[in-house]
Amino acid sequence: MSKVILIVGMARSGTTLVSHILGSHPETHIEVEPHALWKSGNFRYLDDESFKIKPSIIKNIRAKFLNDLPERKILVEKSPINSLRPELVHAVFPQAKIIYIERDPIRCIHSNYKRSKEKDSFKLSIILKKYFLYTGSKDLDGAISKRTLFKQLSIKDYPAFIKHTLKMLYLRSFKNNLPFGPKLKNFGEIVEREGLLDYHVRVYKQSEKYKNRYKELYKENLGLFKMEDIMKQPDEIKRMLDFVDLEYTENWIQEIISSFDKGRVQKAIRSSEIDDKIKHLLKPNQPISG
C-alpha cells in the first residue's frame, strides 16, 4: 500500500495549517476534506459517529483515494470529521501515520461556536467547494486537489447522498440547529435542548475520548502536535516532518513560515467574552447544562 499521512483533529484546531504545510511539499498529494468519500456507504447517518464498517465500504474508500494518487506521490489527507471515527479511519488505512493536531480547548470551542452562530455549516458556497468544484486551499502551491463529487461517490451512493443533503439543508434552513464541525449522534436534539455553546463543549470532550482510541489503534504511528507551537516554533514544524519522514531544507521551512498569515496567527490566540463560561463547562465532571 502507498504511504499515507492522515491529519486528524477537531475542527478549527489547526488541521488546515498542517495541510498547507504538508500539501506544499513536493513529495505529497493533498486531499482536503473529501467528506462525501469518507461518508460513502453511510449516507443514511446524518452524524459522524455512526457508520457501518463493511469490507465493501472500506475497499471502496481506500481504492478511490489510492487509485487516483499521482505516481510516486505520498497521500496526505485531512478531515476534522474523522476526529469522531477512529475505527473507520483505522479500517481504511491501518498503516497510516497520524498527525493529531490540537489547539487550546477554549479557543477551539469558541471558534466552532462562532462558526455555528454564523451558520457556516453546510453553506452553499462550502458545499460547492467541497463537493463540486475542488477540495483544498489556494494559499500554497500544491495544497489543492480537484476531487469533485463524481470522483468521491459510487453510483449506488447517489440516492442516499441526495436524501442526506436535503435533510441537512432542512436542518440548516428551517430548524436552525445544524452546528458547525463534526456532528455528534443526535446532534439536532442536543442543540435544541442544550444550546450551541454546550453542544460544542460536548463535541470537544467526546473528541478527547476518541483521541485516546486513536492512540490505542495507531500507537507509535500517531504523533501529537499543537497548533500554537507549529505557528511559532520552526523546530515543531521540523519535528512533524521528521515524524512522517519527509525531507526538508532550512530555506523551505523559512518559506513556509513566511507564508503564514500573521493576522490570522494573532487572531487565533485572541480571547473572547465567553472564555470563562467555556472554561467552567470544561471542568472535569462538569455536567453539560440541560
C-alpha positions as CSV (number, residue, x, y, z in Angstrom):
1,M,0.0,0.0,0.0
2,S,1.2,3.5,-0.8
3,K,2.4,5.7,2.1
4,V,-0.4,7.6,3.7
5,I,-0.3,10.5,6.2
6,L,-3.6,11.5,7.8
7,I,-4.2,14.8,9.6
8,V,-6.7,14.4,12.3
9,G,-8.1,16.8,14.9
10,M,-11.1,18.8,15.9
11,A,-12.5,21.4,13.5
12,R,-10.7,24.7,14.0
13,S,-7.8,23.0,15.7
14,G,-5.2,23.7,13.0
15,T,-5.7,20.9,10.6
16,T,-5.8,23.4,7.7
17,L,-2.5,24.9,8.8
18,V,-0.9,21.5,8.8
19,S,-2.5,20.6,5.4
20,H,-1.0,23.8,3.9
21,I,2.5,22.8,5.2
22,L,2.4,19.1,4.1
23,G,0.4,19.9,0.9
24,S,3.1,22.2,-0.3
25,H,5.8,19.5,0.0
26,P,7.0,18.3,-3.4
27,E,6.6,14.6,-2.5
28,T,3.0,14.8,-1.4
29,H,-0.5,14.8,-2.9
30,I,-3.0,16.5,-0.6
31,E,-6.7,15.7,-0.2
32,V,-8.5,18.3,1.9
33,E,-11.8,17.2,3.5
34,P,-13.3,14.9,0.9
35,H,-16.4,14.5,3.1
36,A,-18.5,12.6,0.6
37,L,-15.8,10.0,0.1
38,W,-15.5,9.2,3.8
39,K,-19.3,9.1,4.0
40,S,-19.6,6.6,1.1
41,G,-21.8,3.7,2.1
42,N,-23.0,5.5,5.2
43,F,-25.2,8.4,4.0
44,R,-28.1,7.1,5.9
45,Y,-26.5,8.6,9.0
46,L,-26.6,12.3,9.5
47,D,-24.0,12.3,12.3
48,D,-20.3,11.5,12.1
49,E,-20.2,9.0,15.0
50,S,-22.5,6.4,13.3
51,F,-21.3,4.2,10.4
52,K,-21.1,0.6,9.2
53,I,-17.7,-0.9,8.6
54,K,-18.2,-3.4,5.8
55,P,-15.4,-4.8,3.7
56,S,-17.0,-3.4,0.5
57,I,-17.2,0.1,2.1
58,I,-13.6,0.0,3.3
59,K,-12.4,-1.3,-0.1
60,N,-14.2,1.4,-2.0
61,I,-13.0,4.3,0.1
62,R,-9.4,3.1,0.0
63,A,-9.5,2.5,-3.7
64,K,-10.9,5.9,-4.5
65,F,-8.1,7.5,-2.5
66,L,-5.3,5.4,-3.9
67,N,-6.3,4.8,-7.5
68,D,-6.2,8.5,-8.3
69,L,-2.9,9.0,-6.5
70,P,-0.3,10.6,-8.8
71,E,2.7,8.3,-9.4
72,R,5.4,8.4,-6.7
73,K,3.3,10.8,-4.5
74,I,2.6,10.3,-0.8
75,L,-1.1,10.7,0.1
76,V,-1.8,13.4,2.7
77,E,-5.4,13.8,3.8
78,K,-7.1,15.9,6.4
79,S,-10.7,15.7,7.6
80,P,-11.7,17.1,11.0
81,I,-14.8,15.0,11.0
82,N,-12.5,12.0,11.4
83,S,-11.9,13.1,15.0
84,L,-15.1,11.3,15.8
85,R,-14.5,8.0,14.0
86,P,-11.1,6.3,14.6
87,E,-12.5,2.8,14.0
88,L,-13.5,3.7,10.4
89,V,-10.2,5.5,9.7
90,H,-8.2,2.6,11.0
91,A,-10.2,0.1,9.0
92,V,-9.4,2.1,5.8
93,F,-5.7,2.9,6.5
94,P,-4.4,0.8,9.3
95,Q,-0.7,1.5,8.5
96,A,-1.1,5.3,8.1
97,K,0.9,7.9,10.0
98,I,-1.5,10.1,12.1
99,I,-0.6,13.7,12.7
100,Y,-3.1,14.6,15.5
101,I,-3.3,18.3,15.8
102,E,-4.5,20.0,19.0
103,R,-5.4,23.6,19.9
104,D,-6.1,25.4,23.2
105,P,-9.5,24.0,24.0
106,I,-11.1,27.3,24.8
107,R,-10.0,28.8,21.6
108,C,-11.0,25.8,19.6
109,I,-14.5,25.6,21.1
110,H,-15.1,29.3,20.8
111,S,-14.1,29.2,17.1
112,N,-16.5,26.4,16.4
113,Y,-19.3,28.1,18.3
114,K,-18.6,31.3,16.3
115,R,-18.8,29.5,13.0
116,S,-22.1,27.9,14.1
117,K,-23.6,31.3,15.0
118,E,-22.6,32.5,11.5
119,K,-24.4,29.4,10.1
120,D,-21.3,28.2,8.2
121,S,-22.3,24.6,8.3
122,F,-23.5,23.2,5.0
123,K,-23.4,26.7,3.5
124,L,-24.0,26.6,-0.3
125,S,-20.5,28.1,-1.1
126,I,-18.9,25.4,1.1
127,I,-21.0,22.6,-0.5
128,L,-19.9,23.8,-4.0
129,K,-16.3,24.0,-2.9
130,K,-16.1,20.7,-1.1
131,Y,-18.3,18.6,-3.4
132,F,-18.4,20.0,-6.9
133,L,-15.5,22.4,-7.6
134,Y,-12.4,21.3,-5.7
135,T,-11.2,20.4,-2.2
136,G,-8.1,22.1,-0.9
137,S,-6.6,25.5,-0.5
138,K,-5.2,28.1,-2.9
139,D,-2.9,29.6,-0.2
140,L,0.1,27.5,-1.1
141,D,1.2,25.8,-4.3
142,G,0.4,22.1,-4.2
143,A,-2.2,22.4,-1.4
144,I,-5.1,21.9,-3.7
145,S,-6.9,18.8,-5.2
146,K,-9.6,18.5,-7.8
147,R,-11.6,15.7,-6.2
148,T,-15.1,16.5,-7.3
149,L,-18.2,14.8,-6.1
150,F,-18.3,12.5,-9.0
151,K,-14.9,11.1,-8.1
152,Q,-15.9,10.6,-4.4
153,L,-19.2,8.8,-4.9
154,S,-20.2,5.5,-6.4
155,I,-23.4,5.2,-8.5
156,K,-25.2,3.4,-5.7
157,D,-24.4,6.3,-3.3
158,Y,-26.4,8.9,-5.2
159,P,-29.9,8.3,-3.9
160,A,-28.7,8.2,-0.3
161,F,-26.5,11.3,-0.8
162,I,-29.4,13.3,-2.2
163,K,-31.6,12.4,0.8
164,H,-28.7,13.2,3.2
165,T,-28.2,16.6,1.5
166,L,-31.9,17.5,1.6
167,K,-32.1,16.6,5.3
168,M,-29.0,18.6,6.2
169,L,-30.3,21.6,4.3
170,Y,-33.7,21.3,6.1
171,L,-31.9,21.3,9.5
172,R,-29.9,24.3,8.5
173,S,-32.5,26.4,6.8
174,F,-35.7,25.6,8.6
175,K,-34.8,24.0,12.0
176,N,-31.8,26.3,12.5
177,N,-30.0,23.6,14.5
178,L,-27.2,22.4,12.2
179,P,-24.0,23.0,14.2
180,F,-20.6,23.7,12.5
181,G,-17.9,20.9,12.6
182,P,-18.2,17.2,13.4
183,K,-21.7,16.0,14.2
184,L,-22.4,14.0,17.3
185,K,-25.1,11.4,17.4
186,N,-28.5,13.1,17.8
187,F,-26.8,16.5,17.3
188,G,-30.1,18.2,16.4
189,E,-31.7,17.2,19.7
190,I,-28.7,18.2,21.7
191,V,-28.5,21.7,20.1
192,E,-32.3,22.2,20.8
193,R,-32.0,21.0,24.4
194,E,-28.7,22.5,25.4
195,G,-27.8,25.3,23.0
196,L,-24.8,25.7,20.7
197,L,-22.1,26.5,23.2
198,D,-22.9,23.5,25.4
199,Y,-23.0,21.4,22.3
200,H,-19.6,22.4,21.1
201,V,-18.1,21.7,24.6
202,R,-19.7,18.3,24.4
203,V,-18.1,17.7,21.0
204,Y,-14.7,18.7,22.3
205,K,-15.0,16.3,25.2
206,Q,-16.1,13.5,23.0
207,S,-13.2,14.1,20.6
208,E,-10.8,13.7,23.5
209,K,-12.2,10.2,24.2
210,Y,-11.8,9.3,20.5
211,K,-8.2,10.7,20.6
212,N,-7.4,8.1,23.2
213,R,-8.8,5.5,20.9
214,Y,-6.6,6.7,18.1
215,K,-3.6,6.3,20.4
216,E,-4.6,2.7,21.1
217,L,-5.1,1.9,17.4
218,Y,-2.0,3.6,15.9
219,K,0.5,3.5,18.8
220,E,3.9,4.8,17.6
221,N,2.3,5.8,14.3
222,L,0.5,8.7,15.9
223,G,2.2,12.0,16.8
224,L,0.6,14.8,18.8
225,F,1.3,18.4,17.7
226,K,-0.1,21.7,19.0
227,M,-1.3,24.4,16.5
228,E,0.2,27.2,18.6
229,D,3.7,25.6,18.6
230,I,3.6,25.0,14.9
231,M,2.7,28.6,14.3
232,K,5.5,30.0,16.4
233,Q,8.3,27.4,16.5
234,P,10.2,26.2,13.4
235,D,11.5,23.2,15.4
236,E,8.0,22.0,15.8
237,I,7.5,22.0,12.0
238,K,10.7,20.1,11.7
239,R,9.6,17.6,14.3
240,M,6.4,17.0,12.4
241,L,8.2,16.5,9.1
242,D,10.7,14.1,10.8
243,F,7.8,12.1,12.2
244,V,6.3,11.5,8.8
245,D,9.7,11.0,7.1
246,L,9.6,14.0,4.8
247,E,12.8,15.6,3.9
248,Y,13.2,19.4,4.0
249,T,15.7,22.2,3.8
250,E,16.1,25.3,6.0
251,N,15.1,27.5,3.1
252,W,11.9,25.5,2.6
253,I,11.0,25.8,6.3
254,Q,11.5,29.6,6.2
255,E,9.4,29.9,3.1
256,I,6.6,28.0,4.9
257,I,6.8,30.3,7.9
258,S,6.9,33.4,5.8
259,S,3.7,32.3,4.1
260,F,1.7,32.3,7.4
261,D,-0.9,35.0,7.7
262,K,0.4,36.9,10.7
263,G,-3.1,38.4,11.3
264,R,-4.7,35.0,11.5
265,V,-1.9,33.9,13.8
266,Q,-2.7,36.7,16.2
267,K,-6.5,36.2,15.8
268,A,-6.1,32.5,16.7
269,I,-5.0,33.3,20.3
270,R,-7.2,36.3,21.0
271,S,-9.5,35.9,24.0
272,S,-13.3,36.3,23.9
273,E,-16.1,37.4,26.3
274,I,-17.3,33.8,26.8
275,D,-14.0,32.3,27.7
276,D,-14.9,31.9,31.4
277,K,-18.1,30.1,30.6
278,I,-16.3,27.7,28.3
279,K,-13.7,27.2,31.0
280,H,-16.4,26.4,33.5
281,L,-18.1,23.8,31.2
282,L,-14.7,22.2,30.5
283,K,-14.1,21.3,34.2
284,P,-13.8,17.6,34.9
285,N,-17.1,16.0,35.8
286,Q,-18.9,19.3,35.0
287,P,-22.3,18.3,33.6
288,I,-23.5,19.8,30.4
289,S,-26.4,22.0,31.2
290,G,-29.8,20.9,30.2
